[in-house]
Amino acid sequence: MGKGDIKSKKGKISRGTFGASRPKKKQNKESRKEKLELKDTE
């Protein structure tokens, strides 16, 4: 259960991967639309 363990959170952090034990944070749809609109206006 350390850095070499692929399925643990520490292992995911050390490898830089995501999964069930370390999910990616999802962005709100509304804020994503706002960012896209800001890019289009520039």
mmCIF file of the C-alpha atoms, coordinates in Angstrom:
data_MODEL
# 
_entry.id   MODEL 
# 
loop_
_atom_site.group_PDB 
_atom_site.id 
_atom_site.type_symbol 
_atom_site.label_atom_id 
_atom_site.label_alt_id 
_atom_site.label_comp_id 
_atom_site.label_asym_id 
_atom_site.label_entity_id 
_atom_site.label_seq_id 
_atom_site.pdbx_PDB_ins_code 
_atom_site.Cartn_x 
_atom_site.Cartn_y 
_atom_site.Cartn_z 
_atom_site.occupancy 
_atom_site.B_iso_or_equiv 
_atom_site.pdbx_formal_charge 
_atom_site.auth_seq_id 
_atom_site.auth_comp_id 
_atom_site.auth_asym_id 
_atom_site.auth_atom_id 
_atom_site.pdbx_PDB_model_num 
ATOM 1  C CA . MET A 1 1  ? 0.000   0.000  0.000   1.00 0.00 ? 1  MET A CA 1 
ATOM 2  C CA . GLY A 1 2  ? 2.662   2.451  -0.980  1.00 0.00 ? 2  GLY A CA 1 
ATOM 3  C CA . LYS A 1 3  ? 3.934   4.332  -3.986  1.00 0.00 ? 3  LYS A CA 1 
ATOM 4  C CA . GLY A 1 4  ? 4.425   1.147  -5.995  1.00 0.00 ? 4  GLY A CA 1 
ATOM 5  C CA . ASP A 1 5  ? 0.835   -0.020 -5.487  1.00 0.00 ? 5  ASP A CA 1 
ATOM 6  C CA . ILE A 1 6  ? -1.054  0.912  -8.648  1.00 0.00 ? 6  ILE A CA 1 
ATOM 7  C CA . LYS A 1 7  ? -4.532  0.637  -7.076  1.00 0.00 ? 7  LYS A CA 1 
ATOM 8  C CA . SER A 1 8  ? -3.876  2.831  -4.019  1.00 0.00 ? 8  SER A CA 1 
ATOM 9  C CA . LYS A 1 9  ? -4.229  6.617  -3.904  1.00 0.00 ? 9  LYS A CA 1 
ATOM 10 C CA . LYS A 1 10 ? -0.499  7.066  -3.209  1.00 0.00 ? 10 LYS A CA 1 
ATOM 11 C CA . GLY A 1 11 ? 0.345   4.881  -6.192  1.00 0.00 ? 11 GLY A CA 1 
ATOM 12 C CA . LYS A 1 12 ? -1.966  6.884  -8.428  1.00 0.00 ? 12 LYS A CA 1 
ATOM 13 C CA . ILE A 1 13 ? -0.383  10.166 -7.268  1.00 0.00 ? 13 ILE A CA 1 
ATOM 14 C CA . SER A 1 14 ? 3.165   8.903  -7.839  1.00 0.00 ? 14 SER A CA 1 
ATOM 15 C CA . ARG A 1 15 ? 2.290   7.659  -11.342 1.00 0.00 ? 15 ARG A CA 1 
ATOM 16 C CA . GLY A 1 16 ? 0.134   10.664 -12.180 1.00 0.00 ? 16 GLY A CA 1 
ATOM 17 C CA . THR A 1 17 ? -2.906  8.591  -13.130 1.00 0.00 ? 17 THR A CA 1 
ATOM 18 C CA . PHE A 1 18 ? -6.556  8.708  -12.102 1.00 0.00 ? 18 PHE A CA 1 
ATOM 19 C CA . GLY A 1 19 ? -9.103  6.030  -11.252 1.00 0.00 ? 19 GLY A CA 1 
ATOM 20 C CA . ALA A 1 20 ? -11.656 4.891  -8.658  1.00 0.00 ? 20 ALA A CA 1 
ATOM 21 C CA . SER A 1 21 ? -9.366  5.608  -5.708  1.00 0.00 ? 21 SER A CA 1 
ATOM 22 C CA . ARG A 1 22 ? -8.257  8.963  -7.158  1.00 0.00 ? 22 ARG A CA 1 
ATOM 23 C CA . PRO A 1 23 ? -11.002 10.458 -9.332  1.00 0.00 ? 23 PRO A CA 1 
ATOM 24 C CA . LYS A 1 24 ? -10.523 13.561 -11.447 1.00 0.00 ? 24 LYS A CA 1 
ATOM 25 C CA . LYS A 1 25 ? -12.430 16.605 -10.228 1.00 0.00 ? 25 LYS A CA 1 
ATOM 26 C CA . LYS A 1 26 ? -15.258 17.386 -12.613 1.00 0.00 ? 26 LYS A CA 1 
ATOM 27 C CA . GLN A 1 27 ? -15.892 20.971 -13.612 1.00 0.00 ? 27 GLN A CA 1 
ATOM 28 C CA . ASN A 1 28 ? -19.386 22.452 -13.587 1.00 0.00 ? 28 ASN A CA 1 
ATOM 29 C CA . LYS A 1 29 ? -21.008 22.667 -17.022 1.00 0.00 ? 29 LYS A CA 1 
ATOM 30 C CA . GLU A 1 30 ? -21.927 26.313 -16.425 1.00 0.00 ? 30 GLU A CA 1 
ATOM 31 C CA . SER A 1 31 ? -18.388 27.412 -15.563 1.00 0.00 ? 31 SER A CA 1 
ATOM 32 C CA . ARG A 1 32 ? -17.011 25.478 -18.530 1.00 0.00 ? 32 ARG A CA 1 
ATOM 33 C CA . LYS A 1 33 ? -19.399 27.323 -20.868 1.00 0.00 ? 33 LYS A CA 1 
ATOM 34 C CA . GLU A 1 34 ? -18.339 30.661 -19.386 1.00 0.00 ? 34 GLU A CA 1 
ATOM 35 C CA . LYS A 1 35 ? -14.656 29.872 -19.974 1.00 0.00 ? 35 LYS A CA 1 
ATOM 36 C CA . LEU A 1 36 ? -15.363 28.881 -23.579 1.00 0.00 ? 36 LEU A CA 1 
ATOM 37 C CA . GLU A 1 37 ? -17.278 32.133 -24.132 1.00 0.00 ? 37 GLU A CA 1 
ATOM 38 C CA . LEU A 1 38 ? -14.389 34.140 -22.703 1.00 0.00 ? 38 LEU A CA 1 
ATOM 39 C CA . LYS A 1 39 ? -11.936 32.449 -25.079 1.00 0.00 ? 39 LYS A CA 1 
ATOM 40 C CA . ASP A 1 40 ? -14.200 33.148 -28.067 1.00 0.00 ? 40 ASP A CA 1 
ATOM 41 C CA . THR A 1 41 ? -14.431 36.863 -27.289 1.00 0.00 ? 41 THR A CA 1 
ATOM 42 C CA . GLU A 1 42 ? -10.650 37.336 -27.063 1.00 0.00 ? 42 GLU A CA 1 
# 
